Amino acid sequence: GDAAARAEQRRRRFETERDALLKRLQSRLEKLDVRLEELKKRAAEAGERLKPRLEALAKKLAERRDVLAARLEKARKATAEAWDEFKATIRDEKDERDDEAN
């Protein structure tokens, strides 16, 4: 009946949204990995004055990468029932990062 159709529609919406989010997060993670490797290489080749700054940047970037990797893992494990709550958590984390950046 109607309830079954609505449940199926919610499930499809969840799968579509989750798959899109997984692709975005995976893409961002891969880009961060590339940037991190480039930064580590530059730090290894840098002179004494620049090396500490590049290493500090690499550390900060690695921390961001770890947060993103954890978020990706949460998204992979999210269920349809908990999806809206999960999305709210992601928004809250993004808002906190935006606040820290300003």
N, C-alpha and C positions, 0 to 999 in steps of 0.2 A: 503494500500500500504506500500511502504518502510518506509514512515514517521511514520505510525502507529506502524509498527514493531519495529522501533528504539525507539519510545516513550515507548513501552511496555518493551523493553529490559532495558532501563534506569530505569524505575519504578521498575523492578525486582531487578536490581543491587542495587538501593537505599534501597529497603526493606531488602535485604540480608546484606548489609553493616551496615545499621542502627540496625538490629536485633543483629548482632554480636557485635557491639559497645555497645548496651544496656546491653547485657549479661556481657561483660567485665567490664563495669562501675558498674553494680549492684554487681558483684562479689567483685570488689575492695572496694566498699562502705561497703559491709557486713564485709569484713576483717578489714577495718578501724574501724567499729563499735565495733568489738570484741577487737581489740587492745586498743581502747579508753576506753572501760569498764575495761579491765585488768589494764590499767595505772591508772585510777581513783581509783580502788580498792587498788592498791599498794600505791598510794599517801595517801589514807585515813589511811592506816596501817603503813605508814612510820614514822620514827623518825623525830625530828625537823630539822636535817641537810639535810636530803634527800627530805623531803616533798616539799619544794619550787621548787626544780628542777623538780620533778615529776609532780607537778601541772603546771609548765611552759611548760613541754613537752606535757601534756594533752591539754593545751590550744592551742598550735601550731597544734597538731594533729586534734583537733576539727575544727580549721580553714581550714585545708586541706580537712577535711571531708565535710565541708560546700561548698567549691569550687567544689568538686567532685559531691555533690548532685545537685548543680545548673547546672553543665555540663550535668548530667544525665537527668534533667528535660528539658534542651534545646534540647537534642538529641531526647527525646520523642516527642517533639513538632515540630521538623524539618520536613520540607516538601521536597519532591523530588526536587523541583525547587531550593531550597536553600541549598541542601545537600553539594555540593562541597565547598561552602562558609563556611558552618558550620565546615566541616573537616579542612579547612585551619585555622579557628579560634582555633580549638582544638590544632593543631600543633603549632601555635604561642604561646598559653598558655603553652604548654609543653616546648617549647624552652625557654620561660621566666623563668619557674621553674628550668630548668636545669642550666641556667645562674646564678640564685640566689644560687643554691646549690654549685656552684664552686667558 
